[in-house]
Amino acid sequence: MKHPEESIDTSLSGVDSPLARELSDLTARRRILERPAPPLPSRPRVFTVSNQKGGVGKTTTTVNIAAALARFGAKVLVIDLDPQGNASTALGIDHHGDIPSIYDVLVEGKPLSSVIQKSTEEGELYCAPSNLDLAGAEIQMFSIDRREFLLRDALERFFNEPGNDFHYVFIDCPPSLGLLTINAFSSAREVLIPIQCEYYALEGLSQLLSTIEMINQGLNPYLQVSTILLTMFDSRTRLAHEVAADVRQHFPQQVLNAVIPRAVRVSEAPSYSQTVVSYDTMSVGSISYIEAAHEIALRGAPGAASTTTQEATHGNE
């Protein structure tokens, strides 16, 4: 059965119009599904996905990049550190109050491996789910020793267990700077920042970068912004192009070439407890996330060749 967009493309054959060109371009971009999978990292790459401004596609980016990498053959773990639990939902993970969650790891000290569930998505994709208990976790964490390193310590123990040979870990943060986000920053080496191509796109980014600088000085000297992904791009508007150009000018090394467009399928997928990568693999939103994941994999971890495994996944106290 032909994909709807392919039938539209056929009917517009020979017609020189913006829609025809866009569909022709998408057909060419779909060939990325036929390309060899990118190489797997020799050490776990741990990303914190963060932006203190809400509504930028943070969780959507987390789950779709993770799903795309799993399709490439990587073993991927998503840690849902947002009390809303949207990443857990998108990955088809049950996360009601009676289900063991990341709350039990941070507050009760349970092993990370005891709360991880396999996603319903294709490939080796797993999730440490969140639930509403996490909303009150920060208050409880303040009385625990090494409260800034609870997640890092749990990850270190997790990686020392046999069989936990994960290639990627993505930590989905809440859209605020609190103890949960600090734990995420203390646990990762790389930060992935989704930025929407809209007015106020850079709002809050300077504060986030200042926070990362403070984390570098006090908690994790290895943390750095390795990846910026432009999201919600509307090619029809001049504003979107101006914002994209502005972000690329300020962060030429970090911004991915791949851009995530505004797309109906991307918005629909979570309501079916799926990522867009599995919900409609051939859609423009899915292809865009697959391109972004491919690019992340090819770029590799910053300074990976000169770091130890512990440095690649954790910072110093």
C-alpha positions in Angstrom: 0.0 0.0 0.0 1.4 3.4 -1.0 2.0 6.0 1.6 -0.5 8.9 1.1 2.3 11.4 0.5 3.7 9.1 -2.3 0.3 9.1 -4.1 0.2 12.9 -3.9 3.7 13.1 -5.2 2.7 10.9 -8.2 -0.3 13.1 -9.0 2.0 16.2 -9.1 4.6 14.6 -11.3 6.0 17.3 -13.6 4.3 20.1 -11.7 6.7 22.8 -10.6 5.2 24.0 -7.3 6.4 24.4 -3.7 4.4 21.4 -2.6 5.7 19.2 -5.5 9.3 20.2 -4.6 8.7 19.5 -0.9 7.3 16.1 -1.6 10.1 15.3 -4.0 12.6 16.3 -1.4 10.9 14.1 1.2 11.1 11.1 -1.2 14.8 11.6 -1.5 15.2 12.0 2.3 13.5 8.7 2.9 16.5 7.0 1.5 18.1 7.4 4.8 16.1 4.4 5.9 18.1 2.3 3.4 21.5 3.6 4.5 23.8 1.5 6.7 23.4 2.1 10.4 25.9 4.5 12.0 28.6 3.0 14.2 27.8 2.3 17.8 29.8 4.2 20.5 32.4 2.2 22.3 31.4 3.8 25.6 28.0 4.8 26.9 26.9 8.3 25.8 24.8 10.0 28.5 22.7 13.0 27.4 20.7 15.4 29.5 17.9 16.8 27.3 17.0 20.1 28.8 15.6 23.5 28.2 14.2 25.6 31.0 11.7 27.1 28.6 8.6 24.8 28.2 6.9 23.9 25.0 10.1 23.5 22.9 9.7 19.8 22.1 12.0 18.5 24.8 10.2 15.2 25.6 9.3 14.7 21.9 12.9 15.1 21.0 14.0 12.7 23.8 11.8 9.8 22.8 12.1 10.1 19.0 15.9 10.4 19.0 16.0 7.4 21.4 13.6 5.4 19.2 15.6 6.3 16.0 18.9 5.2 17.6 17.3 1.9 18.7 16.2 1.3 15.2 19.8 1.7 14.2 20.7 -1.2 16.5 21.7 0.7 19.6 20.7 -0.3 23.1 19.1 2.8 24.5 17.8 3.9 27.9 15.4 6.8 28.5 15.2 8.1 32.1 12.0 10.0 32.6 12.9 12.7 35.2 9.8 14.8 34.5 6.9 14.2 37.0 4.4 14.5 34.1 5.7 11.2 32.8 5.1 12.2 29.1 8.2 10.3 27.9 7.0 7.2 29.7 3.6 7.5 27.9 5.2 8.0 24.5 7.3 4.9 24.9 4.3 2.8 25.8 5.4 2.4 29.4 2.9 1.8 32.2 3.6 4.4 34.9 0.8 4.6 37.4 1.4 5.0 41.1 1.9 1.3 41.9 4.6 0.8 39.2 8.3 1.1 40.4 9.7 4.3 39.0 12.7 6.6 39.1 11.2 8.0 42.3 12.1 4.7 44.0 15.7 5.0 42.7 16.2 8.6 43.9 14.3 8.6 47.2 14.2 4.9 48.3 17.6 3.9 46.9 16.4 1.0 44.8 18.6 -0.2 41.9 18.0 1.5 38.6 17.7 -1.9 37.0 14.7 -2.8 39.2 12.5 -0.1 37.7 13.4 -0.3 34.0 10.8 -1.5 31.5 11.2 -2.4 27.9 9.4 0.0 25.5 6.9 -1.2 23.0 9.0 0.5 20.3 11.2 -1.4 17.9 14.6 -2.4 19.0 16.4 -2.4 22.3 14.7 0.6 23.8 14.1 0.8 27.6 12.7 3.3 30.0 13.0 4.2 33.7 9.5 5.6 34.1 8.3 8.6 36.1 5.0 9.1 38.0 3.4 11.8 40.0 5.3 10.7 43.2 8.3 12.4 41.6 6.6 15.8 42.0 7.4 15.7 45.7 10.7 14.0 45.4 12.9 17.2 45.5 11.7 18.0 49.0 12.5 14.5 50.2 15.9 14.5 48.4 17.1 17.5 50.3 17.6 15.4 53.5 19.6 12.7 51.7 23.4 12.7 51.6 24.9 13.4 48.2 21.6 14.6 47.0 23.1 16.2 43.9 24.6 12.8 42.9 21.8 10.4 43.6 21.1 9.7 39.9 24.8 9.6 39.0 25.5 7.1 41.8 22.6 4.9 40.6 23.8 5.0 37.0 27.4 4.1 38.1 26.1 1.1 40.0 23.8 0.2 37.0 26.7 0.2 34.5 28.7 -2.0 36.8 26.0 -4.7 36.7 26.5 -7.4 34.0 24.4 -7.1 30.9 23.8 -3.3 31.2 25.8 -2.6 28.1 23.8 0.4 26.9 25.1 2.6 24.1 23.0 5.7 24.9 21.2 7.1 27.9 18.8 10.1 27.5 17.6 11.9 30.7 14.4 13.9 30.1 14.4 16.8 32.5 11.5 18.9 33.8 11.3 22.4 32.4 12.7 24.0 35.5 16.0 24.2 37.4 15.7 22.2 40.6 17.3 19.2 42.3 16.0 16.8 39.6 17.6 18.7 36.8 20.8 19.2 38.8 21.0 15.4 39.3 20.6 15.0 35.5 23.4 17.5 34.8 25.6 15.8 37.4 25.1 12.4 35.7 25.7 13.3 32.0 28.6 14.4 29.9 26.5 15.8 27.1 23.6 18.3 27.0 21.1 18.2 24.1 19.0 21.4 23.9 15.9 21.6 21.7 15.2 25.1 20.6 11.9 26.0 18.8 12.1 28.2 15.7 9.8 30.9 17.1 10.0 34.3 18.8 11.8 34.2 22.2 13.7 31.1 20.9 16.8 32.0 22.9 14.8 33.1 25.9 16.1 31.2 28.9 19.1 29.8 27.0 21.6 32.2 28.6 20.3 31.1 32.0 20.7 27.5 31.1 24.2 28.0 29.8 25.0 29.8 33.1 23.7 26.9 35.0 25.8 24.5 33.0 28.9 26.6 33.8 28.1 26.5 37.5 27.7 22.7 37.2 31.1 22.5 35.5 32.7 24.4 38.4 31.2 22.5 41.3 29.7 19.2 40.3 30.6 17.9 36.9 33.6 19.4 34.9 32.9 17.1 32.0 29.4 18.4 31.1 29.1 20.4 27.9 26.5 21.4 25.4 27.2 19.0 22.5 24.0 19.2 20.6 21.4 21.8 19.7 18.3 20.7 17.7 16.0 23.2 16.0 12.4 22.2 16.4 8.9 23.4 15.3 10.4 24.8 12.1 7.8 26.3 9.7 9.5 26.8 6.3 6.7 29.1 5.2 7.6 31.9 7.6 10.5 34.3 7.5 10.7 34.3 11.3 11.5 30.6 11.4 14.4 31.1 8.9 15.7 34.1 10.9 15.6 32.3 14.2 17.4 29.3 12.7 20.1 31.5 11.2 20.5 33.3 14.5 21.0 30.1 16.5 23.4 28.7 14.0 25.4 31.9 14.1 25.7 31.8 17.9 26.4 28.0 18.1 27.9 26.9 14.8 29.5 23.7 16.2 26.6 22.5 18.3 23.6 22.9 16.0 22.6 19.9 14.0 22.0 20.2 10.2 18.8 18.3 10.7 15.7 20.4 11.5 12.4 19.2 13.0 9.4 20.8 11.2 6.0 21.5 12.6 4.1 18.3 11.6 0.7 16.8 12.5 2.1 13.3 12.9 4.6 14.4 15.5 1.7 15.8 17.6 -0.5 12.8 17.0 1.9 10.0 18.0 1.9 10.4 21.8 -1.9 10.0 21.9 -1.3 6.5 20.6 1.5 5.9 23.1 4.1 5.8 20.3 6.9 7.9 19.0 6.4 9.4 15.5 9.3 7.1 14.3 7.0 4.1 14.8 3.6 5.8 14.4 4.4 6.9 10.8 7.9 6.1 9.9 7.7 7.6 6.4 6.3 10.9 7.5 8.4 14.1 7.4 8.5 14.4 11.2 9.8 10.8 11.6 12.4 11.2 8.8 13.6 14.5 10.4 14.2 12.8 13.8 15.9 9.8 12.1 18.2 12.3 10.3 19.0 14.0 13.6 19.7 10.7 15.4 21.9 9.6 12.5 23.9 12.9 12.8 24.3 12.6 16.5 25.6 9.1 16.1 28.1 10.1 13.4 29.3 13.1 15.4 30.3 10.9 18.4 30.9 12.0 21.9 33.1 15.1 22.4 36.6 14.1 23.4 35.6 10.5 23.6 39.0 9.3 22.4 40.8 10.8 25.4 38.4 10.0 28.2 37.9 7.0 30.5 34.6 5.2 30.7 33.9 6.8 34.0 34.6 10.3 32.7 32.4 9.7 29.7 29.4 8.9 31.8 29.9 10.8 35.1 31.5 13.9 36.4 33.6 14.4 39.5 32.2 15.3 42.9 
